[in-house]
Amino acid sequence: MNITDPDIEAYAVAHTTAEPPWFAEVASRTRAASPWAGMMVGTLEGRFLRMLVALVRPRLVLEIGTFTGYSSLSMAEALPPDGRIITCDVSEEHAALAREHFALSPYGGRIDVRVGPALDTIAGLDGPFGLVFIDADKSNYGAYLDAVLPKLSDDGLVVVDNVLWRGQVLDASVDDDDTASIRAFNDRVVRDESLDAVMLPVRDGVTLIRRRG
Protein backbone atom coordinates (compact mmCIF):
# COMPACT_ATOMS: atom_id res chain seq x y z
CA MET A 1 0.00 0.00 0.00
CA ASN A 2 1.35 3.41 -0.99
CA ILE A 3 0.93 5.96 1.81
CA THR A 4 1.18 8.80 -0.71
CA ASP A 5 0.03 8.73 -4.32
CA PRO A 6 3.20 7.85 -6.33
CA ASP A 7 2.64 10.78 -8.69
CA ILE A 8 2.38 13.16 -5.74
CA GLU A 9 5.58 11.74 -4.23
CA ALA A 10 7.39 12.07 -7.56
CA TYR A 11 6.21 15.68 -7.81
CA ALA A 12 7.45 16.32 -4.26
CA VAL A 13 10.86 14.84 -5.10
CA ALA A 14 11.05 16.96 -8.25
CA HIS A 15 10.39 20.07 -6.17
CA THR A 16 12.87 19.24 -3.42
CA THR A 17 16.50 20.37 -3.49
CA ALA A 18 18.42 17.64 -5.31
CA GLU A 19 20.64 15.26 -3.39
CA PRO A 20 24.36 14.96 -4.20
CA PRO A 21 25.29 12.43 -6.92
CA TRP A 22 26.77 9.81 -4.61
CA PHE A 23 23.30 8.92 -3.32
CA ALA A 24 22.42 7.42 -6.71
CA GLU A 25 25.47 5.19 -6.36
CA VAL A 26 24.45 4.17 -2.84
CA ALA A 27 20.95 3.32 -4.05
CA SER A 28 22.23 1.39 -7.07
CA ARG A 29 24.73 -0.62 -5.03
CA THR A 30 22.11 -1.37 -2.38
CA ARG A 31 19.61 -2.66 -4.96
CA ALA A 32 22.32 -4.89 -6.44
CA ALA A 33 23.48 -6.24 -3.08
CA SER A 34 20.33 -6.63 -1.02
CA PRO A 35 16.83 -8.09 -1.53
CA TRP A 36 15.72 -5.59 1.14
CA ALA A 37 16.55 -2.46 -0.86
CA GLY A 38 13.09 -1.10 -0.05
CA MET A 39 14.38 -0.43 3.46
CA MET A 40 16.36 2.56 2.17
CA VAL A 41 14.79 5.84 3.22
CA GLY A 42 14.98 7.13 -0.35
CA THR A 43 15.32 10.61 -1.77
CA LEU A 44 12.40 12.45 -0.18
CA GLU A 45 12.86 11.09 3.34
CA GLY A 46 16.61 11.46 3.04
CA ARG A 47 16.23 15.15 2.18
CA PHE A 48 13.72 15.45 5.04
CA LEU A 49 16.26 14.03 7.51
CA ARG A 50 18.90 16.39 6.18
CA MET A 51 16.56 19.34 6.73
CA LEU A 52 15.80 18.24 10.30
CA VAL A 53 19.51 18.05 11.12
CA ALA A 54 20.09 21.44 9.52
CA LEU A 55 17.34 22.94 11.70
CA VAL A 56 18.17 21.18 14.99
CA ARG A 57 21.97 21.53 14.57
CA PRO A 58 22.86 18.57 16.80
CA ARG A 59 26.47 17.87 17.65
CA LEU A 60 25.72 14.19 18.29
CA VAL A 61 23.22 12.13 16.31
CA LEU A 62 22.28 8.57 17.20
CA GLU A 63 20.88 6.34 14.49
CA ILE A 64 19.33 2.98 15.38
CA GLY A 65 19.35 0.91 12.20
CA THR A 66 22.12 1.66 9.69
CA PHE A 67 21.16 -0.65 6.80
CA THR A 68 23.42 0.46 3.93
CA GLY A 69 24.00 4.02 5.07
CA TYR A 70 21.64 6.16 2.99
CA SER A 71 20.03 7.83 6.00
CA SER A 72 23.36 8.23 7.79
CA LEU A 73 24.82 10.06 4.81
CA SER A 74 21.70 12.22 4.47
CA MET A 75 22.08 13.42 8.05
CA ALA A 76 25.88 13.70 7.95
CA GLU A 77 25.64 16.14 5.05
CA ALA A 78 23.93 18.71 7.30
CA LEU A 79 25.95 18.25 10.49
CA PRO A 80 27.85 21.22 11.89
CA PRO A 81 31.63 20.95 11.52
CA ASP A 82 32.04 19.42 14.99
CA GLY A 83 29.06 17.08 14.64
CA ARG A 84 29.11 13.31 14.36
CA ILE A 85 26.77 10.36 13.99
CA ILE A 86 26.88 7.08 15.87
CA THR A 87 24.90 4.52 13.88
CA CYS A 88 24.01 1.03 15.15
CA ASP A 89 23.19 -2.19 13.33
CA VAL A 90 23.23 -5.86 14.26
CA SER A 91 24.37 -6.93 10.78
CA GLU A 92 28.08 -6.92 10.02
CA GLU A 93 27.16 -7.37 6.35
CA HIS A 94 25.08 -4.20 6.37
CA ALA A 95 27.76 -2.32 8.31
CA ALA A 96 30.46 -3.34 5.83
CA LEU A 97 28.39 -2.14 2.89
CA ALA A 98 27.55 1.09 4.70
CA ARG A 99 31.25 1.78 5.31
CA GLU A 100 31.89 1.36 1.57
CA HIS A 101 29.12 3.85 0.87
CA PHE A 102 30.44 6.33 3.42
CA ALA A 103 33.70 6.37 1.48
CA LEU A 104 31.79 7.74 -1.54
CA SER A 105 30.91 10.92 0.36
CA PRO A 106 33.10 13.72 1.77
CA TYR A 107 31.01 13.44 4.96
CA GLY A 108 31.60 9.76 5.66
CA GLY A 109 34.29 10.58 8.23
CA ARG A 110 31.60 12.05 10.49
CA ILE A 111 29.94 8.63 10.92
CA ASP A 112 30.90 6.00 13.52
CA VAL A 113 29.41 2.53 12.88
CA ARG A 114 28.74 0.28 15.86
CA VAL A 115 27.81 -3.38 15.28
CA GLY A 116 25.78 -5.21 17.92
CA PRO A 117 22.45 -4.99 19.72
CA ALA A 118 21.45 -1.33 19.76
CA LEU A 119 20.28 -1.38 23.38
CA ASP A 120 23.77 -2.52 24.44
CA THR A 121 25.36 0.21 22.33
CA ILE A 122 23.06 2.89 23.77
CA ALA A 123 23.81 1.75 27.32
CA GLY A 124 27.50 2.46 26.70
CA LEU A 125 26.95 5.99 25.35
CA ASP A 126 26.77 9.13 27.44
CA GLY A 127 24.99 11.48 25.05
CA PRO A 128 23.49 13.98 25.03
CA PHE A 129 21.93 13.22 21.67
CA GLY A 130 20.62 16.23 19.78
CA LEU A 131 18.77 13.99 17.35
CA VAL A 132 17.90 10.29 17.38
CA PHE A 133 16.65 8.40 14.32
CA ILE A 134 14.92 5.09 15.10
CA ASP A 135 14.60 2.74 12.13
CA ALA A 136 15.35 -0.80 13.28
CA ASP A 137 13.41 -3.85 14.54
CA LYS A 138 9.86 -2.75 15.20
CA SER A 139 9.29 -4.89 18.30
CA ASN A 140 11.89 -2.85 20.17
CA TYR A 141 10.67 0.65 19.28
CA GLY A 142 9.32 1.24 22.78
CA ALA A 143 12.54 0.00 24.39
CA TYR A 144 14.63 2.20 22.12
CA LEU A 145 12.60 5.26 23.02
CA ASP A 146 12.92 4.48 26.74
CA ALA A 147 16.68 4.06 26.34
CA VAL A 148 17.30 7.32 24.48
CA LEU A 149 14.96 9.74 26.26
CA PRO A 150 17.17 10.05 29.39
CA LYS A 151 20.14 10.80 27.11
CA LEU A 152 18.35 13.29 24.86
CA SER A 153 19.49 16.91 25.00
CA ASP A 154 17.02 19.45 26.42
CA ASP A 155 15.96 20.53 22.94
CA GLY A 156 16.62 17.17 21.30
CA LEU A 157 14.43 15.49 18.70
CA VAL A 158 13.55 11.82 18.21
CA VAL A 159 12.58 10.79 14.66
CA VAL A 160 10.84 7.42 14.25
CA ASP A 161 10.40 5.72 10.87
CA ASN A 162 7.78 3.28 9.51
CA VAL A 163 5.05 4.34 11.93
CA LEU A 164 2.34 3.76 9.30
CA TRP A 165 3.81 0.38 8.36
CA ARG A 166 2.56 0.29 4.76
CA GLY A 167 -0.88 1.27 6.01
CA GLN A 168 -1.26 -1.97 7.95
CA VAL A 169 -1.77 -0.09 11.22
CA LEU A 170 -5.27 0.67 9.84
CA ASP A 171 -6.10 -2.91 8.84
CA ALA A 172 -7.74 -4.78 11.72
CA SER A 173 -7.22 -8.09 9.91
CA VAL A 174 -3.43 -7.69 10.17
CA ASP A 175 -2.05 -8.57 13.60
CA ASP A 176 1.49 -9.88 13.13
CA ASP A 177 4.10 -9.00 15.75
CA ASP A 178 5.61 -6.05 13.85
CA THR A 179 2.25 -4.46 13.09
CA ALA A 180 1.04 -4.94 16.66
CA SER A 181 4.29 -3.44 17.98
CA ILE A 182 3.99 -0.36 15.76
CA ARG A 183 0.36 0.17 16.79
CA ALA A 184 1.26 -0.16 20.48
CA PHE A 185 4.19 2.24 20.07
CA ASN A 186 2.07 4.85 18.28
CA ASP A 187 -0.63 4.63 20.97
CA ARG A 188 1.94 4.88 23.74
CA VAL A 189 3.56 8.00 22.28
CA VAL A 190 0.33 9.94 21.76
CA ARG A 191 -0.89 9.11 25.29
CA ASP A 192 2.36 10.10 27.02
CA GLU A 193 1.72 13.58 28.42
CA SER A 194 5.44 14.18 28.84
CA LEU A 195 5.95 13.99 25.08
CA ASP A 196 5.04 16.27 22.19
CA ALA A 197 4.63 14.34 18.92
CA VAL A 198 3.52 14.80 15.33
CA MET A 199 3.03 11.95 12.84
CA LEU A 200 3.67 12.75 9.19
CA PRO A 201 2.72 10.67 6.12
CA VAL A 202 6.23 10.91 4.68
CA ARG A 203 7.09 7.70 2.81
CA ASP A 204 6.09 4.95 5.32
CA GLY A 205 5.19 7.40 8.09
CA VAL A 206 7.53 9.40 10.31
CA THR A 207 6.84 10.59 13.86
CA LEU A 208 8.75 13.50 15.40
CA ILE A 209 8.97 13.43 19.21
CA ARG A 210 10.33 15.89 21.75
CA ARG A 211 9.87 16.40 25.45
CA ARG A 212 7.18 18.86 26.49
CA GLY A 213 8.47 22.03 28.09
N, C-alpha and C positions, 0 to 999 in steps of 0.2 A: 504494500500500500504506500503510495506517495503521499507524504504529509502536505507538500505544496505541489500545485500543478507544475509539471516539468517545464512547460513553456514560460510560466511565471518565474521559476527558478533560473532558467536560462537567461531571461531578460534581466533578472537581478544580477547575475554574474556579469553580464555584458555592461552593466551600469555600475560596477564596482571597480575600484582601482585595481589594475592588473597585478597579478603576483609575479615575482621574478622568475626567470626562465628555468631555474633549476627545479622548480616544483613539478614541471612537466616530466622531467627525468625521474624524479622520485615516484611520481604516479605510474609512469611506464614500467619502471623496474619493479614496483610493488605488484602490479598486475601480472607481470611475467613470473614473479617468484612465489606468489601466494594465492591460494584459492579464496582467501578472505579479504581480497582487495577492497570490497565494499566497506570495510571497517575504517578506511581512510576518511578523515573529516572532509576532504574535498575543498574546492576553491572557495566557495561562499563561506563555509564555516571557518576555514583557515583564515580568510581575510577578517572575519568577525573576531576571531581570537586575537589576531594581530591588533585590531582596533581596541579591544579591551585592554590589552597590555599597554598600548600607547596612552590610554586614558588613565589607567590605574598607576602606571609607572612603578611597578614592583621591583625591588632589588633581588628578591628570591621568589622564584616560581616553582611550585611542586606539581608535577604531572603524574597521575596514576594511570598507567596504560600507555606505553610508548608506541606499540605496534611498529611501523617502519619509519616513524620520525616526522611525518608530514605536519602534525600539530605542533610538535616541538620546534620545528624550524619556523613555522608561522609565528609563534610567540617570540622566539629568539630574535627575529628580525626587528621587533619593536622594543626590545629591552634597552634600558639606559646603559651607558658604557660600563658601569660597574655591576650590571645585573647578570644573573645566571639562572639556569633551569636545572633542577634535579628531576629526572624522569625515571619511573620505575616500571619494570615489566618482569614477568616470571619466565619469559621465553628467551633463552640465550640466542636462539635463531633470529627472533625478531630484533633483539638488541644488536646483533652483529650487522644485520641489514641496515638498521637505523644508523649505526656508526658510519657505514659506507655512505649513506645519504647525507649525513652531517658534513662529510668531507667535500660535498658538492657546493656547499654554501660558505660564504665568508663569516657566517655567524655560528657555525658548528662548534667552535671552541667555547661557546657560552653554555654548552649543554653537557651535563654529567649524567651518564647512564648508570643506573643501579639495577642489577639483576637479582631477583628473589621476591618473596612475598612482600607486597607493598606495606602491609601493616607492620612487618618487622623493620622495613626501611624507615618508615615514618617514626617508629619508636626511637630510632637512633638519631633523629634529626632534631635540632633545637628550634629551627624557625628564626624569627617569625616569617611566615609566608605572606607575601603581598597578594598573591593569586594562586589558587589551586584549581587544576583541571582534572576532574574525575571522569575517566572513560575506560574502565576495566570491567572485571567480572561483576555482573549486576547484583548477584546475591549479597555482595559485600558493600554496596553503596552506603547503607546506613552506618556500617562499621567504619568506613573510610571518613565519612562526615564527622563522626564522633572523634576520630583520631586527629583530624586536622583542625577542628574548631579551637581547641585550646592553644594551638600554635599559630593561629591566624593573627596577622597584625590588626591593630585597632580599626583600620579602614580597609581591611583585606576583603577579597572577593573570592567566592567559591563558584566555579562553573561546572555544571554537571551535564554530561552528554546522554543522548538516547532516552530521554525521559518520556517520549511518546511511543517508543519501541514499535516502530512501523505501524502505529495506530492500534496495536493490539491491546493497549491499556483500555480501549473503549469497547472491546469485544468480550462480552461476558462468557462466551463459549471457549475462550482461550485462558487456560489457568496453569500453564507450565511454570516451573520455578522462577525463571528469569522474569516473565511477565508479572507474576505475583509479587516478586521482589521490587520491581519498578513501581508498581501500583502502591505498595506499602510505603516505599520511600517517598513518593510524591505526596501521599496523604500525611505522612509524618512531618514533612517539611512545612506544608501549608498550615498545619495545626500548631506548630511550635511558635509560641508567642515571642520567643527570644530572637527569632529569625525574620528577616525581610526577604521575600523571594518573588521573582517573576519568571514565569515559564513562557518561552518563545518557540513558535513553530519553525525554527531554523533547522533545516535538514531533517534529522530524526528527533528533534525536540531538544532544547537547551534550557536549563534552569540556572538563573543567576541568584546567588544567596549571599547575604551579608548579615552581620549582627545588627539588631535594632539598637539605635542610640549610639 
